[in-house]
């Protein structure tokens, strides 16, 4: 099972499935690995990465009371946010106004 947890909850023995953030911002050359050393744990904690996905089927689970979020909870939050964004409407501009603006931009570009 995949869980998204803060780096502060990461422990040795956990299988890091994915580091949240740009691959250029993290200090590891691979995105999925078993965290086995104190050195790697400290490196992760000192990096700019704030959250990771762990796979509890391949490594240790988080302690009870942690801030872990299951994959389906995160997906539900994303779906809710997308629905909220798509529900917000933007003002529709009539076609003739769009064409007038396009003509003006074209003319400006030619000068």
N, C-alpha and C positions, 0 to 999 in steps of 0.2 A: 504494500500500500504506500502511496506517495503522500508525503506531508510537507507543507511549506512551513519552515520554522526560522526564527531569528538566529543569526550567527551566535548570539550569546547562549543559546540552548544546545549548540552542537557539542557532541562529546566524541571521544575516541571510540572507534568501533562502529560508528554510523556510516552508512553507505550514502555518499553525496551523489545524488542523481543529477542535479543541475545547480549551478551557481547563478543566482538571479543578478542580472546585470550584463554589461558588455564583456565579451571575452577579452577585450583589451584592458579591462579594469581589474581582472583577477590574476593572482600570481601563479596559477597552475596551468600546465600545458594541456591538461585534459579536463573535460567537463564532468565526467562521471568516474568516481573512484571510492574505494574504501579508505576512510580516514584511520590510519594506523599509528601515526606518530604525534607526539606532543609538539614537535617542531612544526608540522603541517597545521595542527590546530591553532597554534599561536600565529602562524602566517595568515591563516584564514581570518582570525579575529582582528588582526592588525590591518587587513585589507579594506578596500572601500565597499566590499560586498556586505550588505546588511541582512539578506535572507538567502536561504538555500532550500532546495527540494531534497528530501531524503527518501530512500526506499527502505521501508521497515522489513521487507521480505529478504533483503540482502544484507542488512546490518541491524544495529541496535535501534530501538525506538526511543522517543523522547520520554522524559520523566513525567509523571502525572502532574497536572497543573501548569504545564508549559503553554506557550502561546501558539501551538501547532494548529495549522489549518489544513483540512483534508482537501484533496484535489477537487472533489465535487463542490465543496463550499466556495472555493476560489472561482471555479467555473460559473457557479450561480451568481456570485457577485459581479463577474464580468458581464454575464448576460443581462443582469438588472441595470448595470450602468449603460450598456449599449442600448437597451430599450428606452432608458431615460433620455439619452442623447438623441436617438432617432425620433422620439416623441416631440422634442423641442422643434418648433417650426422657425424657419427663416423667412424673411419677407420675400415674396415672389416679385420679380421685376418683369414688367411686360416686355415682350420680344422686341418691339420697336425701340424701346429705350436701350436694350442690350445692343441692338444693331447700330444705333446712333453712337453709342460709346465705342463700339468696335471700329466704326468708320473714323472717329476722332483719333483713336489710338493709332490706326493705320496711317492717317495723314500726318500725325505727329512723328511717326517713325520714319517717314519719307523725307522729312525736312532736316 
